[in-house]
Amino acid sequence: MHFPATPAEDAVAAELAGVRPALGPAYAAALDGARAAVLTRLWRALAFEPLEWIVDRERGPGGLVLRLAGGARLEGPPPDPYATGAYVTELLLDGRPFRQAARLVRALGVAHGEAFAAELDASTASLALSRAGQAPAGAGPAGPGAAARTTWQWEQQVVDGHPYHPNCRSRPGFSVAEQLAYAPEHRPVVDLGLIAVRNEECLVTGDWPAELREAGRILVPVHPWQAEHVLGRTRVRAGLAAHPLMALRTLAPTDGGPHVKTALSARLTSSVRDISGYSVETAAAVSAFAQDLSERLDGRLHITRTLGAASAHSPDLAAVLREPPEAYANAAAGEQVLPVAALALFAPARSAGWRAEFARLALSVCLRVLEMGVALEAHGQNLLVVLSATGAPLRLVYRDLADIRISPARLVRRGLPVPPLSGRLVTDDVTLLRRKLFGSLVTGALGATAGSDGAFTQALADAAPCLPGTADTEALLTGPLPTKALTLMRLSPGTPGDQWAELPNPLAGSRAVR
């Protein structure tokens, strides 16, 4: 059966013909795989998220049947909550086959579905574009001794984006030319601009470097997309060349030095990526607090320092300078630092033994930090692992403190200093603290590293006997596992904040795990 291209797929092909025609054949060849990848992510959401228009789920040996409000029937293969491969190539709605997520959502006719369908269409087309621009097989890092030694080189190999979000590559507001020019998987060098802001009109925390100052002014690094679409180019001067990281708005200067997190007022996957005044105001205090915390962890966790932050009292014009993760690897000993999202590219991480060793390290460290009073948002982008020259996981590096959660009550119980903070970073709510860590590390980073339900179950079971005997550990091993309901969030534009789903815990009820 022929499935014609969608509007976004056709639009990308047309733009590509004008700006990079040599990629056209590779883009066309990548479309079917991109469609399956996005459809697989959507099927995970439909199988597990609390969507009110799904009235019943019937699981059987042949797959899963969803009964929808109004009487429709949607059929697909058995759902795997941790699958990262594109195993769903077709879903049946009342017997009619769908291979494109956007067309399926439109056919479902749910509230806010039209806008979501457009996002899925764009995500599929952008994912095909990303895959079309991959380096030749074997050109990227793969294992111990590989040429890539910097985080930006590893990060630019992460082509498919978020492992579970159907909007894994949705970049609204970015033309094809801009994706090629700014997206990390296309391996560009990005020229950041600078905007001069008078000292009295700028909020600065930490140590803002002399090279980004001039007489009476602060020089704020600006992403070129932001300059073009939000700020206007008239005030922007030449700045520095940099390699984009997975976050797209965070870049590593080609000359080395601190990584630069820029404001980028575009919604990527789910959120608008600006830099709030609150983040700038609290940056120095949170960084100092995090450094003190990491020093209590026997060298198993390093937290990159926020060196300076500046804002022209606007989330659209702000920047954060952050210590590069490589600062915590001994290059002379052959160590390197990998973002957890890049572990699928690292050959040793495909073995059950390596996954178990990494799970023990990540869970034991992050659960101890949670018991002390801090929930890290330890997803595959924020969490990195330091590897030995032979590829063994040695210790962790965590970056980007903008969305951690701090519990004053837990800090006090441990006799630890409470930082002078208020606002959204501070909470004693146990559910929120556990969701922050479990949803990012367990059902996010560890699940994606395992790549399947069976491999995830084995890694979790192998790690369980080594974990600290805390109430948080008990909740992790016995209760349902929280994960962000990413599709529900896109279909609920009037509901602010995160919404959650629960995944079955493969270890719940097992006496062997403790």
N, C-alpha and C positions, 0 to 999 in steps of 0.2 A: 504494500500500500504506500502511495506517495504522500508525504507530509510536506506541504509547501512551506517556504520560509515565512516567518512572521514579519511584521513591520520593522521591528528593531533589527532583526537579522539582515533584512534587505537594506536598511539605512546604513548599517555599519559597512556592508559590502560596497555600497555606493561611495561612501566617504573614503574607504580604503583605496578604492580605484583611483581616487584623486590625489591622495597624499602618500601612499605606499603600495603601489600596484603589485609589487613583487610578492607581497604577503597574501594577495587575494586567493591563490590556490590553497595555501595552507589554512587560511581562515575557513574556506568552504569545506575542506576536509575535516576540520575540527568541530564543525557544528553538531554532528550527531553525538559525539562524545560529550560536548558541553550540555546539550539537551538532556542527556541521561544523568549527568552530574547534578544539574539543578533539579530535575524531577526526583532523583533519589533523596535529596535534602528535603524537598517538599513532602515526599511520602513519609519521611521520619516525623515531620511535624504533624501530619494528618493522623499518623498512628498513635501519637503520644500526647499531643497538646490538648488542653481542655477547651476545645472549640464547641460552642454551644449548639451549632447546627449539625454536629455529628452526634446522633442519638444512641448509637450502639456500635460496638466493635466485636466482630466474631472472628476469632483466630482458629485456624485449622491447619492440617498438614499441608494443604495446598496453598496457603497464604492467608491474607487478611481481607475481610469484607467489612466495609464501613456502610452503615445504614444512615442516610441523611434525612434531615427534616424535610418533609414533603414526599418521602418515599423512595428517593433515588438510591442507587446501590453503586458503590465504588469498590473495585477489586484490585488487589495488587499482591506482590510476593510477600512472604513472611518478613516483617520489618526487623531490621537490625539497628538498634539505636546507636551503635558505635561504628557502623560501616563508613568508610571514607572512600571506597571505590564506587563507581557508578553502576550499581547492580540493578537499578530500576530503569528499564528502557521503555516500558509501556504500562499504563493503567487503563482499566476499563470502567467507564461510567455508563451504567445500564447497557453493558455490552459493547459500547462504542469505544474504540481504542484512541488513546491520547499519548503522544510522545513529547509534547511540548508543554511545560508547566504553565505558561501564560494562557494557552488555549484551554487547558483544563480548568484553571481558576475562573476564566470567563464563563465557561459552560456551567460551573457550579452555581453561579449567580448569587453569591453571598454578599453581605453588606461590605462595602469598601473594596470589593474584589476587583473592580475595574482598575483602580489605582495600583493595587498590588500586582495585578497581572502585567501592567506596563513595566513595573519594576523587575518582575521575573523575566520578561522579554529582554529587557536591557541587560540583566545579569547574565543571561544565556549568551547573548551576542558578545558582551565584553569578555566573558570567559573564553569563548572561541577565539577572540582576538588575542587574549593573553597566551593561550596555548599555541597559537600560530606563530607568535614571536619568541618561542622558547629557543634556547641555545641548542645546537645539535646534540644528539645523545652522546653521553660520555664527556661532554665539555664542562659539565658542572661538578661540584664537589660530591663525593660519594662515600668516602670512608677515611680511616686513618691514613695519613700521608698525602691526602689530597691537597691540591695547590691552594684552595681557598682557605684563608686563615682569618679573615675579618668577618664580623657579623653582617656587614652590608652585602658581601658576596654570597653568603648563605641565604640571606633574606631575599635576595633577588631571584633565587631559585624556587621560591614558594609561589607557584603560579596560580593555584586554584583558590586562593583566598580562604575565607572562613570555612572550616571543615563541615559545618552543619547548617549554616544559614542559607536559605534559598537565594538570598540576595548576595551571595558570596562575592560577586564581582560587579554589583550594581554601582555605577558612578554617575548619578544624574548631574547634568550640568557640564560634563566633560565630553568634548568632541573626540572623535577618533584621533585626530592630530594631537590633542592634549593628553590622551591616554598614552600614546606612543612617546610623548615628550616628558611625561612626569611619573608614570606608573613604574614601580620598581621591577616588575617582571619583564619589562622591555629594556631594562638596563641602561637608562639614559644617565647623563650628567645634567643636573638641574642648576641653573643660575639663579640663586637667591638674590633678591634685591634688598635694599636697606631704605628705611624711612627715618628721617631725623625728627625727633620729638623733643620739644623743649623740656628741660629737667622738671620744671614745675607742673608740666602737663603729663608727666609719666610716673607711674608707680613702679618702683624697682625694689626687689628684695634679693638678698644674697650678694655675691660679688660679681657685678656686671663688669666685663673686662674692658681694659683701656682701649683696645682696638675697636670696640663698639661704642666709643664715646668721642665726642668732639666738644669744642667750647660751648658749654651751656646746653648741650643736647645729648640725648640717648639715641643710638642707632639701632633700630629694631629690625631684625631679619624678617623678610616677607617672601612668602611663596609666590611664584609668578602667576599661578592661577588666581590667587587672592588679589594680586595687584591688577590683573586684567578685569576680573568680574566684580570685585567688591570695592576696592580702594581707589581705582583709577591710577594710571601710570605717571601722572604729572609729578608726583612727589617722590617717585622711586628712583634711587640711584643704583649703580652697579654694586654688587656685594660679593658673594663668594660662591664657588662651584661646589656641588655636593651630590652624593649618591643617595637616592631615596630609599628608605627602609620599608618594611612591610606596612607600617602605618601610613605611608605615602606622604603625610605632612611632616614626618620626622626624617631628618637627613643627616648623613655623615659627611662632613667636609672632606673634599679630596686631599687637602693638605693635613688632615688629621685634626685632633683636638676634639672639643666637646661636640656631642650630637645636638642638633638644633631642632626643637619642636616648634613648628610655626602654626599660626592660626590659619585654618582653612574652612571657610564657612560653607561647606557642602556636606550633604548627608551621604555618608558612605555606609552601606549595610543598613544600620538602624538609626544612627545618631548624627547630629550636626557636629562637625569637628572644629569648634572654635576653642579659645582658651579663656575661661571665665576669670573675672577679677578675683573671685574667691581662691582659685588655684594659684594665682600670682601672689596674693596676700599671704597665703599659708605655706608657700613653697619652701622657704628657708626653715621655718619651724618644723615642718613635716620631715624634711630631709635630715635635719639634726637629730630629731627623735628616732628616725629609722636607722641612722648610723649607730646610735647608742644601742638600739635593739640588736642590730646585726652583730655587734661585738660580744654579745652574750651567747652566741650560737656556735661556739667552738670552730669557727672558720668554715662552717658548712653552708652558710648563706651570706652573700654579699649583696648590698643594695646600692645601686649607682646613685651617687650624690647629685642633687640638683644644685648646680653651681651658681645660677642666677636666673631671675625671671623678670620680665618687664612687660608693662601694658600701658597703652595710651588711654587708659580708663575705658577700654572698649574690647569686647571679646573678638572683634574682627582685626585688631591690630595689637598683637601680643606675641611673645616668644619665650621659650624656656630653653636654657642651656643645661645639658645633662652629661655627666661623665660617661664615656663610652664603656661598654661591658668588657672590652679587651683589657681594661686596666686590671682586671682580676684574673687574668690567665698568665701563666709563666711561659712566654713564647720560647724562651731558651730551652725549656724542658719539653717542647713540642706540644704544649697544651693549646687548645683553641676553645672558643665559646660558640655554641650553637643555640639559636632560639629553638624552643621546643617544637614550634610549628615546622621547623626544617628537619626534624628527626626522620621523617619518611624518606629523606634523601641520603640518610646516613646508614650505610649497609649494616653495621653491627646492631643498630636499633631494631632490626627486623627479627632478631632472635628472641625467643621466650626468656632466656636467661638474662639478656641485657635489659629487656623491658621490666623484668622483676627487680633487678638491681636499681634501675632508675625509679621505679615506683616506690621502693623502700626509701630511697633518698628523698624524693620529693614529698611524699606523704609524711614521713617522720619529721622533717624540718618544718613543713608548713603547718602541721598540726601542733607542733610545739609553739610556733609563733602565734597560732590562734589561741592556744591555752594561755599564753602570756598576755594576750589582749589585742592582737592585730590580725585582721582577716585580709590576706593578700588577694588581689585579683590576678591569680596566677594562671592565666590562659596562655596559649602557645606563643603569643606575641610578647607578653610581659615577662614570662619566665624563660630563662636561659640556663643551659647546663655547661659547666666546664668539663672538658674531656681530656683525659690523659693522652699521651702520644700513641698509646695502643687502643684508644677509643673507649676506655672505661669512664663512667660518670663519676666525677670526683666531688663536686659541690655545685651549688646553685647561685645564679645571679638574678636579681629581680630589678626591673626598671619601671619607671613611670608610677609615681606615687599619687597621681591625681584621683584615683578611685579606690584606694584602700579604705578599710573601716577600722576605727580605733575604739576600743571599749575601756573607758576609764575605770569601771568597776573591776574588770579583770586585771588591769594594771595595778590597781591598789591592792588587790588580793595577793599579787606576787611581789609587792613592795617596790614596784617600779615607778619612776616618775611619770606623771601625767602631763602631756604637752599642753601648752596654753592655746588650745584650739576649741572652736565650737563649729556648728554648722553640719553639713551633710556627711563629713568624714567621721563624725563622732556618734556612736550608738552603743547601747548595752543590750539591744534586742538580740537574743540568742539565735532566733530564726534568721534574721538578716545577716548576722555574722557567718553562720554556717552556709547560707545560700551563696554568699559572696565567695567563699573559698571552695566549697564543694562544686558549685556550678561552674567555676572557672577551671579549677585544677582537675577534679575527678571526672565529671561528665564532659569536661572540655578537653584539657590538655592530655590527660592520661588516656581518655577514651579515644581521642584522635590518634595518639601515638600507637595504641594497640591496633586500631583499624577494624576491629570486629568484636562482636559480643563475646565470643569464645576467648579471644586473646586478652580482652579487657578483664574478663572474669579470672583468668589464670594469673594475670599480673597482680590483681587486687588480692587474690587468695595468697599468693606468695609473699606479698608485702605485709599482710595483716598481722602475723605473729610478732613482727618487729615494731609495731606502732605503739606509741605511748598509751598507757591505760587511763584515758581521760573520758569524760562524758561525751566530748566531741568525737572521739574515736568510736565509742560505742554507737553513737548516732550514725556515723558513717558506715559502719559495718552491719547495722541491723535495720535501719529505716530506709524508706524510698529515697532515691538520689535526685536532688533538685537540678533542673536545667532550665535555662531561660526559654520561655515560650516565644521564640523569635517570630514565628509566623503569626501567632495571636497578637503580638505587639504591632505588627504591620497592619493587621486587620482591625485594630482598635485605636485609631488615631486620636480619639478623644480621651484616652486613658493614659495619664502621665506615668513615667517611671517603668521599672521592669515588671514583667509578669512571668509567672513560673509554671512549669510542668514538673511532673514527677516520673522518673524512670524506675523500672523494677530493679531492686538490688539483688544481684546474683548471689550474694553471700548471706542474705537475710535468712535466718532460721538455721544456719549451719553452725554447729558447735565446734567445728574444727578451726574456725578462724581466730579464736582467742586462746 
